[in-house]
Amino acid sequence: MITVIGSLKGGSGKSTVTFNLAIWLAMAEADVVVIDADPQATLSDALEVRREEGFQPMVDRLDATALEDAAALTKREEVLVDVGTASMDNLRLAISLADRLLVPVPPSQADIWSTQRFLRFIDAIVGKRKRKPEVLGFINRGDTHRAVRESDEAAAALVSLSGIRYLKPRLSQRTVYRRSFSEGLTVFEQEPRGKGAAEWNALAAVLYPGVLG
């Protein structure tokens, strides 16, 4: 399965999600490869830190040129593509190959508007083809304080959008996620019993129920 983690807005946490998801799948002994199709190469940097520190498991990483060989990608069990608007050509190509798109949505009105534009962008690329990718959205970098309602409001808006399936598990704005890149460790490796790990495991279980069965 080719899963594209993407959006039209920077700072949504795409690379963090891809990094954590890739290692989670590798730990579950899935045949997983990542494609860093973002010229900023944040995902590649995180994986390089992990390699230098000697952490296991590692995952295979390919650059954006791998998107040009769709036949080779279909031979892998799980393909994760990290891509954004820094390369619109890569974004269009990734969407054209995707079995599904995963859209992290930070809790703001601007990000809801951006998600609406992204859905129109996806429709323009896939057109009337018979097999359209599934589009999944979830709240990322949500509020941790119960008195702040912005995450709930964004979730309600996301539910109402046409063309995207809302996933209930959400990831909060936590320091442990930011440390993923600098330390080369996922949230569930850093603090296995922490709130961040619990959030992550809930999301991963929804995305890959077959892995746990």
Order of alpha helices (4+ residues) and beta strands (2+ residues): beta-alpha-beta-alpha-beta-alpha-beta-alpha-beta-alpha-beta-alpha-beta-alpha-alpha-alpha-alpha
